């Protein structure tokens, strides 16, 4: 049920005459009429300077986030969070233990890292590095042949995103 308000009881005073409203015109002031409240002049609509600045900054931040995600910031953040610890490996470095692979089988490796060659974790010597390689090149039987000595058992470790180019490390077991 809604509440209703009743008008005050009629007094003995003369009934109020209807007031004709005239539309307000810019630059023209109309006199106040007795018994009729006139609203205060409307404030111009708009944002304050601080709110405008925050809106502009917010729009710029949103634009930068979208642009960054579209053009590689996502990859940069992903690389930072999942840093490839063999990305800077070069001939003469050592790699910590990797899973044992038999024959020409291939296995994905997580956590491969460069270690000091004097470390007990050092299991492989990096004898060569090839940059700008495709997956097909990395999987070729002859990829690291130029780095392996006759009769030496060698291993190929590569980090290449599908459809892109990356690097190949040519490894031998540490003696």
Steps between C-alpha positions, in 0.01 A plus 500: 500500500643844414494800724310808395518853626179702524506872416466739797142603586368799308534828683278805487757675284422572141569214265832523327490615143659271246835627391586491134847369450709659237797309369828637622711660236875518519618836627151603621421513870140445603370646827423262782133435543354485850433149624693335215847371565741544216775242469857622524674550168634173363873443527662433165537125453850368465778333689741675726860527381612217731234261375582584138869431561422166668273405211772579246765314698266202538436493126874512428569214744227286342640574154855410606388173661306397189783603268755323720303178502447514126857591408708288734487630855324176588795304362746720688312448827473128427874480434568683825280263698621187315857604434689274263816441699686359200428793268846650553694171499805489277780260414704430814200522738354203684140388535349327803363147475238443231275197459679202344388455139555173313532482123341777296207549736412859592388622842383840626715636783406751769753659731813460289764744621857608456721414798867543587703226335663426839157438655392147582177580308691549174414206274551630144754720324371747243729444200306712253210738455290576192264800495214577261403135460156360415356186661568306181865605504532414870358150442735426211749219563784721381419811707798479738732270305758776451537529881529129588829311475517166320342228716380748764143465623323832461167647601291778354310740725284766337259773598279597208138616509276333245520682166786724616876486522710435807830354610661158509761386756729217403592302812734220600499303826737656753793272568 
